[in-house]
């Protein structure tokens, strides 16, 4: 599954866009420098997200929307269209 697909699936499951999660995380005091454990626990407790989906949000919350170019434009299951994740909802993604 691509990184973007993880984020899109989170939105389908919760009804919240990745950007909304970033805002909620900021309100809780999470951001750059926060360890993954408290973020993963929050996402599991409040939104029933599993480890993989939670870790996708951890990246966005702590490092922003830019990802490695390793899988960008590849043919594999983990391929992403761009190295910048779309945080404003799957329906408005110009790369989707």
VMD Tcl script that builds the backbone (N, CA, C; Angstrom):
set m [mol new atoms 288]
animate dup $m
set s [atomselect $m all]
$s set {name element resname resid chain x y z} {
  {N N UNK 1 A 0.855 -1.172 0.000}
  {CA C UNK 1 A 0.000 0.000 0.000}
  {C C UNK 1 A 0.900 1.235 0.000}
  {N N UNK 2 A 0.556 2.204 -0.801}
  {CA C UNK 2 A 1.339 3.442 -0.844}
  {C C UNK 2 A 1.100 4.265 0.413}
  {N N UNK 3 A 2.023 5.166 0.655}
  {CA C UNK 3 A 1.899 6.060 1.812}
  {C C UNK 3 A 0.595 6.846 1.706}
  {N N UNK 4 A 0.317 7.376 0.522}
  {CA C UNK 4 A -0.905 8.156 0.323}
  {C C UNK 4 A -2.139 7.289 0.543}
  {N N UNK 5 A -2.087 6.026 0.131}
  {CA C UNK 5 A -3.231 5.128 0.329}
  {C C UNK 5 A -3.523 4.926 1.815}
  {N N UNK 6 A -2.465 4.839 2.626}
  {CA C UNK 6 A -2.676 4.751 4.073}
  {C C UNK 6 A -3.467 5.962 4.563}
  {N N UNK 7 A -3.054 7.152 4.141}
  {CA C UNK 7 A -3.745 8.364 4.582}
  {C C UNK 7 A -5.177 8.408 4.083}
  {N N UNK 8 A -5.390 7.993 2.837}
  {CA C UNK 8 A -6.746 7.977 2.280}
  {C C UNK 8 A -7.633 6.983 3.035}
  {N N UNK 9 A -7.074 5.841 3.400}
  {CA C UNK 9 A -7.847 4.852 4.166}
  {C C UNK 9 A -8.192 5.359 5.559}
  {N N UNK 10 A -7.275 6.095 6.161}
  {CA C UNK 10 A -7.554 6.694 7.475}
  {C C UNK 10 A -8.735 7.651 7.362}
  {N N UNK 11 A -8.752 8.431 6.310}
  {CA C UNK 11 A -9.861 9.370 6.101}
  {C C UNK 11 A -11.180 8.625 5.924}
  {N N UNK 12 A -11.170 7.542 5.151}
  {CA C UNK 12 A -12.391 6.749 4.962}
  {C C UNK 12 A -12.889 6.186 6.288}
  {N N UNK 13 A -11.963 5.712 7.107}
  {CA C UNK 13 A -12.334 5.087 8.376}
  {C C UNK 13 A -12.836 6.095 9.406}
  {N N UNK 14 A -12.199 7.265 9.462}
  {CA C UNK 14 A -12.498 8.216 10.537}
  {C C UNK 14 A -13.335 9.415 10.111}
  {N N UNK 15 A -13.341 9.714 8.820}
  {CA C UNK 15 A -14.029 10.913 8.350}
  {C C UNK 15 A -13.205 12.180 8.520}
  {N N UNK 16 A -11.954 12.020 8.946}
  {CA C UNK 16 A -11.064 13.164 9.153}
  {C C UNK 16 A -9.924 13.127 8.154}
  {N N UNK 17 A -9.596 14.288 7.600}
  {CA C UNK 17 A -8.471 14.365 6.682}
  {C C UNK 17 A -7.157 14.331 7.465}
  {N N UNK 18 A -6.079 13.994 6.800}
  {CA C UNK 18 A -4.788 14.042 7.480}
  {C C UNK 18 A -4.485 15.414 8.076}
  {N N UNK 19 A -4.849 16.479 7.376}
  {CA C UNK 19 A -4.605 17.825 7.913}
  {C C UNK 19 A -5.378 18.048 9.208}
  {N N UNK 20 A -6.587 17.518 9.289}
  {CA C UNK 20 A -7.351 17.636 10.526}
  {C C UNK 20 A -6.655 16.885 11.658}
  {N N UNK 21 A -6.067 15.740 11.344}
  {CA C UNK 21 A -5.305 15.010 12.362}
  {C C UNK 21 A -4.090 15.801 12.817}
  {N N UNK 22 A -3.411 16.460 11.886}
  {CA C UNK 22 A -2.264 17.291 12.261}
  {C C UNK 22 A -2.723 18.390 13.214}
  {N N UNK 23 A -3.842 19.015 12.911}
  {CA C UNK 23 A -4.373 20.077 13.779}
  {C C UNK 23 A -4.740 19.532 15.159}
  {N N UNK 24 A -5.402 18.365 15.186}
  {CA C UNK 24 A -5.763 17.753 16.472}
  {C C UNK 24 A -4.513 17.386 17.267}
  {N N UNK 25 A -3.509 16.862 16.574}
  {CA C UNK 25 A -2.256 16.499 17.242}
  {C C UNK 25 A -1.588 17.731 17.838}
  {N N UNK 26 A -1.609 18.834 17.110}
  {CA C UNK 26 A -1.026 20.078 17.607}
  {C C UNK 26 A -1.735 20.530 18.876}
  {N N UNK 27 A -3.070 20.427 18.871}
  {CA C UNK 27 A -3.846 20.788 20.057}
  {C C UNK 27 A -3.463 19.927 21.267}
  {N N UNK 28 A -3.065 18.677 21.022}
  {CA C UNK 28 A -2.675 17.772 22.100}
  {C C UNK 28 A -1.203 17.942 22.484}
  {N N UNK 29 A -0.500 18.821 21.781}
  {CA C UNK 29 A 0.904 19.050 22.083}
  {C C UNK 29 A 1.865 18.159 21.312}
  {N N UNK 30 A 1.373 17.426 20.314}
  {CA C UNK 30 A 2.215 16.567 19.496}
  {C C UNK 30 A 2.706 17.346 18.282}
  {N N UNK 31 A 3.933 17.076 17.876}
  {CA C UNK 31 A 4.502 17.728 16.705}
  {C C UNK 31 A 5.926 17.261 16.506}
  {N N UNK 32 A 6.735 18.048 15.795}
  {CA C UNK 32 A 8.129 17.676 15.589}
  {C C UNK 32 A 8.796 17.391 16.934}
  {N N UNK 33 A 9.534 16.299 16.982}
  {CA C UNK 33 A 10.221 15.929 18.214}
  {C C UNK 33 A 9.438 14.999 19.116}
  {N N UNK 34 A 8.145 14.833 18.861}
  {CA C UNK 34 A 7.338 13.915 19.663}
  {C C UNK 34 A 7.669 12.482 19.270}
  {N N UNK 35 A 7.860 11.630 20.250}
  {CA C UNK 35 A 8.074 10.208 19.995}
  {C C UNK 35 A 6.787 9.587 19.469}
  {N N UNK 36 A 6.916 8.490 18.750}
  {CA C UNK 36 A 5.747 7.857 18.132}
  {C C UNK 36 A 4.796 7.225 19.148}
  {N N UNK 37 A 5.300 6.706 20.249}
  {CA C UNK 37 A 4.469 5.944 21.189}
  {C C UNK 37 A 3.227 6.693 21.678}
  {N N UNK 38 A 3.339 7.934 22.149}
  {CA C UNK 38 A 2.116 8.598 22.620}
  {C C UNK 38 A 1.148 8.932 21.481}
  {N N UNK 39 A 1.672 9.197 20.306}
  {CA C UNK 39 A 0.789 9.492 19.164}
  {C C UNK 39 A 0.040 8.228 18.755}
  {N N UNK 40 A 0.746 7.109 18.653}
  {CA C UNK 40 A 0.120 5.835 18.290}
  {C C UNK 40 A -0.941 5.456 19.324}
  {N N UNK 41 A -0.644 5.638 20.601}
  {CA C UNK 41 A -1.611 5.319 21.658}
  {C C UNK 41 A -2.865 6.183 21.529}
  {N N UNK 42 A -2.690 7.467 21.281}
  {CA C UNK 42 A -3.828 8.377 21.099}
  {C C UNK 42 A -4.678 7.946 19.909}
  {N N UNK 43 A -4.026 7.640 18.795}
  {CA C UNK 43 A -4.763 7.260 17.584}
  {C C UNK 43 A -5.490 5.928 17.760}
  {N N UNK 44 A -4.914 5.012 18.515}
  {CA C UNK 44 A -5.573 3.733 18.796}
  {C C UNK 44 A -6.761 3.944 19.722}
  {N N UNK 45 A -6.543 4.692 20.796}
  {CA C UNK 45 A -7.601 4.894 21.790}
  {C C UNK 45 A -8.786 5.689 21.241}
  {N N UNK 46 A -8.502 6.787 20.570}
  {CA C UNK 46 A -9.578 7.675 20.116}
  {C C UNK 46 A -10.162 7.313 18.750}
  {N N UNK 47 A -9.371 6.647 17.879}
  {CA C UNK 47 A -9.817 6.412 16.498}
  {C C UNK 47 A -9.688 4.960 16.055}
  {N N UNK 48 A -9.231 4.080 16.947}
  {CA C UNK 48 A -9.077 2.654 16.667}
  {C C UNK 48 A -8.204 2.391 15.431}
  {N N UNK 49 A -7.141 3.181 15.277}
  {CA C UNK 49 A -6.220 2.973 14.163}
  {C C UNK 49 A -5.142 1.984 14.561}
  {N N UNK 50 A -4.824 1.081 13.649}
  {CA C UNK 50 A -3.767 0.115 13.866}
  {C C UNK 50 A -2.396 0.752 13.706}
  {N N UNK 51 A -1.371 -0.031 13.973}
  {CA C UNK 51 A 0.009 0.445 13.966}
  {C C UNK 51 A 0.428 1.055 12.632}
  {N N UNK 52 A 0.166 0.390 11.518}
  {CA C UNK 52 A 0.598 0.898 10.210}
  {C C UNK 52 A -0.032 2.231 9.869}
  {N N UNK 53 A -1.324 2.327 10.053}
  {CA C UNK 53 A -2.012 3.581 9.765}
  {C C UNK 53 A -1.564 4.681 10.719}
  {N N UNK 54 A -1.409 4.325 11.981}
  {CA C UNK 54 A -0.958 5.312 12.961}
  {C C UNK 54 A 0.434 5.824 12.613}
  {N N UNK 55 A 1.318 4.927 12.190}
  {CA C UNK 55 A 2.681 5.353 11.860}
  {C C UNK 55 A 2.707 6.279 10.642}
  {N N UNK 56 A 1.785 6.105 9.718}
  {CA C UNK 56 A 1.691 7.034 8.593}
  {C C UNK 56 A 1.367 8.436 9.110}
  {N N UNK 57 A 0.440 8.515 10.056}
  {CA C UNK 57 A 0.109 9.818 10.639}
  {C C UNK 57 A 1.232 10.346 11.510}
  {N N UNK 58 A 1.931 9.468 12.207}
  {CA C UNK 58 A 3.073 9.910 13.004}
  {C C UNK 58 A 4.066 10.645 12.118}
  {N N UNK 59 A 4.343 10.092 10.948}
  {CA C UNK 59 A 5.279 10.748 10.029}
  {C C UNK 59 A 4.788 12.152 9.679}
  {N N UNK 60 A 3.532 12.253 9.298}
  {CA C UNK 60 A 2.978 13.542 8.884}
  {C C UNK 60 A 2.969 14.532 10.053}
  {N N UNK 61 A 2.647 14.064 11.240}
  {CA C UNK 61 A 2.582 14.927 12.413}
  {C C UNK 61 A 3.970 15.411 12.831}
  {N N UNK 62 A 4.952 14.527 12.761}
  {CA C UNK 62 A 6.279 14.875 13.272}
  {C C UNK 62 A 7.255 15.361 12.209}
  {N N UNK 63 A 7.017 15.018 10.943}
  {CA C UNK 63 A 7.978 15.366 9.884}
  {C C UNK 63 A 7.385 16.139 8.720}
  {N N UNK 64 A 6.060 16.283 8.697}
  {CA C UNK 64 A 5.426 16.990 7.602}
  {C C UNK 64 A 5.074 16.075 6.445}
  {N N UNK 65 A 4.574 16.627 5.341}
  {CA C UNK 65 A 4.043 15.824 4.251}
  {C C UNK 65 A 5.075 15.301 3.239}
  {N N UNK 66 A 6.328 15.654 3.388}
  {CA C UNK 66 A 7.331 15.198 2.425}
  {C C UNK 66 A 7.831 13.807 2.812}
  {N N UNK 67 A 7.889 12.920 1.808}
  {CA C UNK 67 A 8.367 11.560 2.028}
  {C C UNK 67 A 9.581 11.284 1.138}
  {N N UNK 68 A 10.230 10.175 1.390}
  {CA C UNK 68 A 11.369 9.746 0.585}
  {C C UNK 68 A 10.929 9.524 -0.860}
  {N N UNK 69 A 11.830 9.740 -1.776}
  {CA C UNK 69 A 11.532 9.507 -3.191}
  {C C UNK 69 A 11.743 8.043 -3.591}
  {N N UNK 70 A 12.086 7.203 -2.640}
  {CA C UNK 70 A 12.404 5.797 -2.927}
  {C C UNK 70 A 11.328 5.095 -3.750}
  {N N UNK 71 A 10.067 5.314 -3.434}
  {CA C UNK 71 A 8.980 4.615 -4.119}
  {C C UNK 71 A 8.197 5.512 -5.085}
  {N N UNK 72 A 8.619 6.740 -5.253}
  {CA C UNK 72 A 7.886 7.658 -6.138}
  {C C UNK 72 A 8.068 7.223 -7.587}
  {N N UNK 73 A 6.933 7.019 -8.258}
  {CA C UNK 73 A 6.958 6.675 -9.673}
  {C C UNK 73 A 7.349 5.238 -9.978}
  {N N UNK 74 A 7.452 4.387 -8.965}
  {CA C UNK 74 A 7.785 2.989 -9.212}
  {C C UNK 74 A 6.519 2.214 -9.558}
  {N N UNK 75 A 6.688 0.954 -9.930}
  {CA C UNK 75 A 5.546 0.120 -10.284}
  {C C UNK 75 A 5.062 -0.758 -9.136}
  {N N UNK 76 A 5.757 -0.719 -8.014}
  {CA C UNK 76 A 5.427 -1.595 -6.900}
  {C C UNK 76 A 4.183 -1.180 -6.138}
  {N N UNK 77 A 3.808 -2.030 -5.202}
  {CA C UNK 77 A 2.618 -1.789 -4.376}
  {C C UNK 77 A 2.765 -0.564 -3.490}
  {N N UNK 78 A 3.999 -0.161 -3.218}
  {CA C UNK 78 A 4.246 0.980 -2.334}
  {C C UNK 78 A 4.486 2.274 -3.102}
  {N N UNK 79 A 4.173 2.286 -4.385}
  {CA C UNK 79 A 4.441 3.451 -5.226}
  {C C UNK 79 A 3.548 4.634 -4.871}
  {N N UNK 80 A 4.175 5.803 -4.802}
  {CA C UNK 80 A 3.447 7.060 -4.633}
  {C C UNK 80 A 3.680 7.923 -5.863}
  {N N UNK 81 A 2.720 8.766 -6.185}
  {CA C UNK 81 A 2.815 9.613 -7.368}
  {C C UNK 81 A 3.806 10.758 -7.185}
  {N N UNK 82 A 3.998 11.180 -5.960}
  {CA C UNK 82 A 4.830 12.339 -5.674}
  {C C UNK 82 A 5.473 12.174 -4.296}
  {N N UNK 83 A 6.489 12.989 -4.020}
  {CA C UNK 83 A 7.123 12.912 -2.696}
  {C C UNK 83 A 6.463 13.831 -1.676}
  {N N UNK 84 A 5.344 14.430 -2.055}
  {CA C UNK 84 A 4.591 15.275 -1.135}
  {C C UNK 84 A 3.196 14.686 -0.973}
  {N N UNK 85 A 2.871 14.316 0.245}
  {CA C UNK 85 A 1.574 13.721 0.537}
  {C C UNK 85 A 0.474 14.773 0.522}
  {N N UNK 86 A -0.692 14.382 0.066}
  {CA C UNK 86 A -1.858 15.265 0.035}
  {C C UNK 86 A -2.596 15.126 1.357}
  {N N UNK 87 A -2.736 16.213 2.080}
  {CA C UNK 87 A -3.320 16.177 3.416}
  {C C UNK 87 A -4.748 16.698 3.495}
  {N N UNK 88 A -5.293 17.173 2.376}
  {CA C UNK 88 A -6.576 17.864 2.421}
  {C C UNK 88 A -7.765 17.043 1.938}
  {N N UNK 89 A -7.632 15.740 1.935}
  {CA C UNK 89 A -8.757 14.867 1.600}
  {C C UNK 89 A -8.629 14.238 0.231}
  {N N UNK 90 A -8.964 12.955 0.162}
  {CA C UNK 90 A -8.826 12.192 -1.068}
  {C C UNK 90 A -9.631 12.783 -2.223}
  {N N UNK 91 A -10.794 13.308 -1.942}
  {CA C UNK 91 A -11.652 13.825 -3.008}
  {C C UNK 91 A -11.067 15.020 -3.730}
  {N N UNK 92 A -10.176 15.751 -3.075}
  {CA C UNK 92 A -9.604 16.940 -3.703}
  {C C UNK 92 A -8.158 16.741 -4.156}
  {N N UNK 93 A -7.642 15.519 -4.080}
  {CA C UNK 93 A -6.244 15.250 -4.424}
  {C C UNK 93 A -6.044 15.346 -5.933}
  {N N UNK 94 A -5.207 16.277 -6.397}
  {CA C UNK 94 A -4.985 16.417 -7.826}
  {C C UNK 94 A -4.173 15.256 -8.410}
  {N N UNK 95 A -3.536 14.457 -7.558}
  {CA C UNK 95 A -2.761 13.311 -8.028}
  {C C UNK 95 A -3.519 11.999 -7.907}
  {N N UNK 96 A -4.744 12.072 -7.426}
  {CA C UNK 96 A -5.495 10.847 -7.149}
  {C C UNK 96 A -6.434 10.474 -8.176}
}
mol reanalyze $m
mol bondsrecalc $m
mol representation Tube
mol addrep $m
